[in-house]
Each structure stands twice: as structure tokens, then as C-alpha cells.
């Protein structure tokens, strides 16, 4: 039950922060949206220890801020490459995935894909295949900074239970 409440509180807080318009009809639609997402999450059986948003909550804002910075930096880099196309050297690389839970592995893969210049093609428990726009993008991913940041985010959940 606490996981359902945690998910509900997180979704309500996110909706209130993003909406910006507070009228009765929108409150009703927001409540319906939150109820639908919670119901679907329960039906899909993704509400539990590993998927509890409350576990990530304090560190999540720091991670999002860091990720936005990475996205901005990568956008500038990709814009420079587009303006000088001779420097684009696309290739596929494999990087290790040091994460313990499926949520953190997916967070890592999605963060990589959100960052311009790299796209996650495949992820397993041990490796991730990534398409990189050029050597600079590949080296940034191979350096492991993003993997370490996701490990830092995940470190709070180690006490939550076994990984899946």
C-alpha cells in the first residue's frame, strides 16, 4: 500500500508542477490521469520495492539537473558536427552495464538515448550496444560518467531488497 501511496503522491506532485493551470476541470482531469496510471501500474504489477519512486526521490532532482546539463552539452557538440559533416563518424560500441536493478539499467539506457549523439540499440544485464555519432560521443559514454551517476542514484535502493 505504501508503494501505491508513494506513486500517487509523486504523480500528483509532478502533475501540479507541470500543469501550471489550477482550475476545477483540470484538477478533475489530473486526478483521473493519476488514478488511471496507478491502476495501470497495479495491473502491470510494476508497483513494488524496486519501482517505488520514493526511493529515488531525494537524489532524482540532482540526477535530472545533471542529465539536463549533459543534454545541453551534447546538443552543442552535435550542432557543431552537423555544421561540419566531415567530422561525423558513426559507429556502434559496447559498454559495460554495472547496474544491479532493471530500473537502473533502463534509466541508464534511456539517459544515453536522451543525450544527443548516442542511441541505445540493445541492453542486457551485462552490456549495452550504443550507436554513437562520432568518437567524442563514444568516448564520453565509454568513460562511464553516466553509468557512475546512475549507480549513485541506485545506491539508495540497495537496502530495498533483491534485484530483478
C-alpha positions as protocol buffer text, in pm:
chain_id: "A"
residue {
  index: 1
  type: UNK
  ca { x: 0 y: 0 z: 0 }
}
residue {
  index: 2
  type: UNK
  ca { x: 284 y: 242 z: 76 }
}
residue {
  index: 3
  type: UNK
  ca { x: 417 y: 195 z: -277 }
}
residue {
  index: 4
  type: UNK
  ca { x: 78 y: 291 z: -421 }
}
residue {
  index: 5
  type: UNK
  ca { x: 69 y: 599 z: -199 }
}
residue {
  index: 6
  type: UNK
  ca { x: 425 y: 688 z: -294 }
}
residue {
  index: 7
  type: UNK
  ca { x: 346 y: 656 z: -665 }
}
residue {
  index: 8
  type: UNK
  ca { x: 25 y: 856 z: -625 }
}
residue {
  index: 9
  type: UNK
  ca { x: 198 y: 1135 z: -432 }
}
residue {
  index: 10
  type: UNK
  ca { x: 480 y: 1153 z: -687 }
}
residue {
  index: 11
  type: UNK
  ca { x: 240 y: 1167 z: -982 }
}
residue {
  index: 12
  type: UNK
  ca { x: 24 y: 1434 z: -815 }
}
residue {
  index: 13
  type: UNK
  ca { x: 331 y: 1645 z: -733 }
}
residue {
  index: 14
  type: UNK
  ca { x: 461 y: 1608 z: -1089 }
}
residue {
  index: 15
  type: UNK
  ca { x: 122 y: 1695 z: -1238 }
}
residue {
  index: 16
  type: UNK
  ca { x: 87 y: 2004 z: -1018 }
}
residue {
  index: 17
  type: UNK
  ca { x: 440 y: 2119 z: -1104 }
}
residue {
  index: 18
  type: UNK
  ca { x: 400 y: 2069 z: -1478 }
}
residue {
  index: 19
  type: UNK
  ca { x: 38 y: 2179 z: -1521 }
}
residue {
  index: 20
  type: UNK
  ca { x: 58 y: 2540 z: -1407 }
}
residue {
  index: 21
  type: UNK
  ca { x: -319 y: 2584 z: -1454 }
}
residue {
  index: 22
  type: UNK
  ca { x: -530 y: 2517 z: -1148 }
}
residue {
  index: 23
  type: UNK
  ca { x: -897 y: 2511 z: -1245 }
}
residue {
  index: 24
  type: UNK
  ca { x: -1160 y: 2264 z: -1122 }
}
residue {
  index: 25
  type: UNK
  ca { x: -1191 y: 2085 z: -1456 }
}
residue {
  index: 26
  type: UNK
  ca { x: -814 y: 2040 z: -1482 }
}
residue {
  index: 27
  type: UNK
  ca { x: -795 y: 1913 z: -1122 }
}
residue {
  index: 28
  type: UNK
  ca { x: -1058 y: 1656 z: -1216 }
}
residue {
  index: 29
  type: UNK
  ca { x: -871 y: 1554 z: -1532 }
}
residue {
  index: 30
  type: UNK
  ca { x: -542 y: 1541 z: -1339 }
}
residue {
  index: 31
  type: UNK
  ca { x: -695 y: 1322 z: -1070 }
}
residue {
  index: 32
  type: UNK
  ca { x: -837 y: 1093 z: -1339 }
}
residue {
  index: 33
  type: UNK
  ca { x: -496 y: 1072 z: -1508 }
}
residue {
  index: 34
  type: UNK
  ca { x: -321 y: 987 z: -1182 }
}
residue {
  index: 35
  type: UNK
  ca { x: -585 y: 726 z: -1097 }
}
residue {
  index: 36
  type: UNK
  ca { x: -551 y: 569 z: -1443 }
}
residue {
  index: 37
  type: UNK
  ca { x: -170 y: 550 z: -1421 }
}
residue {
  index: 38
  type: UNK
  ca { x: -182 y: 400 z: -1070 }
}
residue {
  index: 39
  type: UNK
  ca { x: -444 y: 146 z: -1181 }
}
residue {
  index: 40
  type: UNK
  ca { x: -241 y: 51 z: -1491 }
}
residue {
  index: 41
  type: UNK
  ca { x: 74 y: 22 z: -1281 }
}
residue {
  index: 42
  type: UNK
  ca { x: -103 y: -213 z: -1042 }
}
residue {
  index: 43
  type: UNK
  ca { x: -240 y: -420 z: -1332 }
}
residue {
  index: 44
  type: UNK
  ca { x: 106 y: -443 z: -1488 }
}
residue {
  index: 45
  type: UNK
  ca { x: 247 y: -540 z: -1149 }
}
residue {
  index: 46
  type: UNK
  ca { x: 515 y: -270 z: -1158 }
}
residue {
  index: 47
  type: UNK
  ca { x: 440 y: -122 z: -819 }
}
residue {
  index: 48
  type: UNK
  ca { x: 674 y: -258 z: -557 }
}
residue {
  index: 49
  type: UNK
  ca { x: 1006 y: -223 z: -382 }
}
residue {
  index: 50
  type: UNK
  ca { x: 1218 y: -176 z: -692 }
}
residue {
  index: 51
  type: UNK
  ca { x: 974 y: 58 z: -865 }
}
residue {
  index: 52
  type: UNK
  ca { x: 898 y: 276 z: -566 }
}
residue {
  index: 53
  type: UNK
  ca { x: 956 y: 637 z: -677 }
}
residue {
  index: 54
  type: UNK
  ca { x: 1003 y: 740 z: -314 }
}
residue {
  index: 55
  type: UNK
  ca { x: 1333 y: 551 z: -305 }
}
residue {
  index: 56
  type: UNK
  ca { x: 1479 y: 771 z: -577 }
}
residue {
  index: 57
  type: UNK
  ca { x: 1304 y: 1094 z: -481 }
}
residue {
  index: 58
  type: UNK
  ca { x: 1575 y: 1288 z: -294 }
}
residue {
  index: 59
  type: UNK
  ca { x: 1851 y: 1212 z: -546 }
}
residue {
  index: 60
  type: UNK
  ca { x: 1631 y: 1224 z: -855 }
}
residue {
  index: 61
  type: UNK
  ca { x: 1631 y: 1604 z: -882 }
}
residue {
  index: 62
  type: UNK
  ca { x: 2011 y: 1614 z: -865 }
}
residue {
  index: 63
  type: UNK
  ca { x: 2031 y: 1347 z: -1135 }
}
residue {
  index: 64
  type: UNK
  ca { x: 1781 y: 1527 z: -1359 }
}
residue {
  index: 65
  type: UNK
  ca { x: 1978 y: 1852 z: -1323 }
}
residue {
  index: 66
  type: UNK
  ca { x: 2299 y: 1671 z: -1416 }
}
residue {
  index: 67
  type: UNK
  ca { x: 2128 y: 1498 z: -1711 }
}
residue {
  index: 68
  type: UNK
  ca { x: 1988 y: 1827 z: -1844 }
}
residue {
  index: 69
  type: UNK
  ca { x: 2343 y: 1966 z: -1835 }
}
residue {
  index: 70
  type: UNK
  ca { x: 2467 y: 1663 z: -2031 }
}
residue {
  index: 71
  type: UNK
  ca { x: 2187 y: 1703 z: -2286 }
}
residue {
  index: 72
  type: UNK
  ca { x: 2270 y: 2071 z: -2339 }
}
residue {
  index: 73
  type: UNK
  ca { x: 2642 y: 1997 z: -2377 }
}
residue {
  index: 74
  type: UNK
  ca { x: 2571 y: 1712 z: -2620 }
}
residue {
  index: 75
  type: UNK
  ca { x: 2332 y: 1931 z: -2821 }
}
residue {
  index: 76
  type: UNK
  ca { x: 2608 y: 2187 z: -2870 }
}
residue {
  index: 77
  type: UNK
  ca { x: 2850 y: 1913 z: -2975 }
}
residue {
  index: 78
  type: UNK
  ca { x: 2603 y: 1760 z: -3223 }
}
residue {
  index: 79
  type: UNK
  ca { x: 2523 y: 2104 z: -3368 }
}
residue {
  index: 80
  type: UNK
  ca { x: 2895 y: 2158 z: -3433 }
}
residue {
  index: 81
  type: UNK
  ca { x: 2917 y: 1816 z: -3603 }
}
residue {
  index: 82
  type: UNK
  ca { x: 2615 y: 1889 z: -3821 }
}
residue {
  index: 83
  type: UNK
  ca { x: 2772 y: 2214 z: -3937 }
}
residue {
  index: 84
  type: UNK
  ca { x: 3092 y: 2029 z: -4032 }
}
residue {
  index: 85
  type: UNK
  ca { x: 2967 y: 1690 z: -4158 }
}
residue {
  index: 86
  type: UNK
  ca { x: 3313 y: 1559 z: -4246 }
}
residue {
  index: 87
  type: UNK
  ca { x: 3373 y: 1500 z: -3874 }
}
residue {
  index: 88
  type: UNK
  ca { x: 3077 y: 1265 z: -3833 }
}
residue {
  index: 89
  type: UNK
  ca { x: 3200 y: 907 z: -3795 }
}
residue {
  index: 90
  type: UNK
  ca { x: 2905 y: 693 z: -3679 }
}
residue {
  index: 91
  type: UNK
  ca { x: 2975 y: 354 z: -3524 }
}
residue {
  index: 92
  type: UNK
  ca { x: 2839 y: 107 z: -3272 }
}
residue {
  index: 93
  type: UNK
  ca { x: 3013 y: 46 z: -2941 }
}
residue {
  index: 94
  type: UNK
  ca { x: 2951 y: -181 z: -2647 }
}
residue {
  index: 95
  type: UNK
  ca { x: 2983 y: -56 z: -2291 }
}
residue {
  index: 96
  type: UNK
  ca { x: 2950 y: -245 z: -1963 }
}
residue {
  index: 97
  type: UNK
  ca { x: 2633 y: -209 z: -1759 }
}
residue {
  index: 98
  type: UNK
  ca { x: 2730 y: -217 z: -1389 }
}
residue {
  index: 99
  type: UNK
  ca { x: 2378 y: -171 z: -1251 }
}
residue {
  index: 100
  type: UNK
  ca { x: 2202 y: -410 z: -1013 }
}
residue {
  index: 101
  type: UNK
  ca { x: 1834 y: -344 z: -1082 }
}
residue {
  index: 102
  type: UNK
  ca { x: 1632 y: -341 z: -1401 }
}
residue {
  index: 103
  type: UNK
  ca { x: 1508 y: 11 z: -1321 }
}
residue {
  index: 104
  type: UNK
  ca { x: 1861 y: 149 z: -1309 }
}
residue {
  index: 105
  type: UNK
  ca { x: 1959 y: -36 z: -1628 }
}
residue {
  index: 106
  type: UNK
  ca { x: 1661 y: 118 z: -1808 }
}
residue {
  index: 107
  type: UNK
  ca { x: 1742 y: 459 z: -1658 }
}
residue {
  index: 108
  type: UNK
  ca { x: 2095 y: 427 z: -1793 }
}
residue {
  index: 109
  type: UNK
  ca { x: 1980 y: 324 z: -2140 }
}
residue {
  index: 110
  type: UNK
  ca { x: 1715 y: 597 z: -2157 }
}
residue {
  index: 111
  type: UNK
  ca { x: 1959 y: 862 z: -2033 }
}
residue {
  index: 112
  type: UNK
  ca { x: 2201 y: 757 z: -2307 }
}
residue {
  index: 113
  type: UNK
  ca { x: 1929 y: 782 z: -2570 }
}
residue {
  index: 114
  type: UNK
  ca { x: 1811 y: 1120 z: -2442 }
}
residue {
  index: 115
  type: UNK
  ca { x: 2163 y: 1256 z: -2482 }
}
residue {
  index: 116
  type: UNK
  ca { x: 2211 y: 1369 z: -2845 }
}
residue {
  index: 117
  type: UNK
  ca { x: 2481 y: 1183 z: -3034 }
}
residue {
  index: 118
  type: UNK
  ca { x: 2410 y: 843 z: -2880 }
}
residue {
  index: 119
  type: UNK
  ca { x: 2122 y: 597 z: -2913 }
}
residue {
  index: 120
  type: UNK
  ca { x: 2087 y: 275 z: -2715 }
}
residue {
  index: 121
  type: UNK
  ca { x: 2028 y: -16 z: -2951 }
}
residue {
  index: 122
  type: UNK
  ca { x: 2027 y: -310 z: -2710 }
}
residue {
  index: 123
  type: UNK
  ca { x: 2073 y: -364 z: -2340 }
}
residue {
  index: 124
  type: UNK
  ca { x: 2137 y: -681 z: -2145 }
}
residue {
  index: 125
  type: UNK
  ca { x: 2226 y: -734 z: -1782 }
}
residue {
  index: 126
  type: UNK
  ca { x: 2598 y: -701 z: -1857 }
}
residue {
  index: 127
  type: UNK
  ca { x: 2636 y: -491 z: -2177 }
}
residue {
  index: 128
  type: UNK
  ca { x: 2476 y: -212 z: -2374 }
}
residue {
  index: 129
  type: UNK
  ca { x: 2514 y: -159 z: -2751 }
}
residue {
  index: 130
  type: UNK
  ca { x: 2506 y: 206 z: -2847 }
}
residue {
  index: 131
  type: UNK
  ca { x: 2515 y: 389 z: -3178 }
}
residue {
  index: 132
  type: UNK
  ca { x: 2746 y: 689 z: -3145 }
}
residue {
  index: 133
  type: UNK
  ca { x: 2761 y: 982 z: -3385 }
}
residue {
  index: 134
  type: UNK
  ca { x: 3138 y: 1022 z: -3357 }
}
residue {
  index: 135
  type: UNK
  ca { x: 3441 y: 929 z: -3147 }
}
residue {
  index: 136
  type: UNK
  ca { x: 3378 y: 1209 z: -2898 }
}
residue {
  index: 137
  type: UNK
  ca { x: 3027 y: 1080 z: -2822 }
}
residue {
  index: 138
  type: UNK
  ca { x: 3158 y: 723 z: -2792 }
}
residue {
  index: 139
  type: UNK
  ca { x: 3445 y: 824 z: -2563 }
}
residue {
  index: 140
  type: UNK
  ca { x: 3207 y: 1015 z: -2337 }
}
residue {
  index: 141
  type: UNK
  ca { x: 2996 y: 706 z: -2291 }
}
residue {
  index: 142
  type: UNK
  ca { x: 3292 y: 471 z: -2260 }
}
residue {
  index: 143
  type: UNK
  ca { x: 3439 y: 692 z: -1984 }
}
residue {
  index: 144
  type: UNK
  ca { x: 3150 y: 574 z: -1766 }
}
residue {
  index: 145
  type: UNK
  ca { x: 3042 y: 903 z: -1609 }
}
residue {
  index: 146
  type: UNK
  ca { x: 2676 y: 840 z: -1686 }
}
residue {
  index: 147
  type: UNK
  ca { x: 2697 y: 483 z: -1557 }
}
residue {
  index: 148
  type: UNK
  ca { x: 2853 y: 607 z: -1232 }
}
residue {
  index: 149
  type: UNK
  ca { x: 2585 y: 874 z: -1192 }
}
residue {
  index: 150
  type: UNK
  ca { x: 2310 y: 613 z: -1233 }
}
residue {
  index: 151
  type: UNK
  ca { x: 2494 y: 388 z: -983 }
}
residue {
  index: 152
  type: UNK
  ca { x: 2494 y: 683 z: -742 }
}
residue {
  index: 153
  type: UNK
  ca { x: 2119 y: 719 z: -796 }
}
residue {
  index: 154
  type: UNK
  ca { x: 2071 y: 345 z: -747 }
}
residue {
  index: 155
  type: UNK
  ca { x: 2286 y: 326 z: -432 }
}
residue {
  index: 156
  type: UNK
  ca { x: 1993 y: 440 z: -222 }
}
residue {
  index: 157
  type: UNK
  ca { x: 1790 y: 137 z: -325 }
}
residue {
  index: 158
  type: UNK
  ca { x: 2048 y: -131 z: -237 }
}
residue {
  index: 159
  type: UNK
  ca { x: 1881 y: -175 z: 100 }
}
residue {
  index: 160
  type: UNK
  ca { x: 1537 y: -208 z: -59 }
}
residue {
  index: 161
  type: UNK
  ca { x: 1561 y: -573 z: -147 }
}
residue {
  index: 162
  type: UNK
  ca { x: 1687 y: -815 z: -407 }
}
residue {
  index: 163
  type: UNK
  ca { x: 1740 y: -708 z: -766 }
}
residue {
  index: 164
  type: UNK
  ca { x: 1546 y: -846 z: -1055 }
}
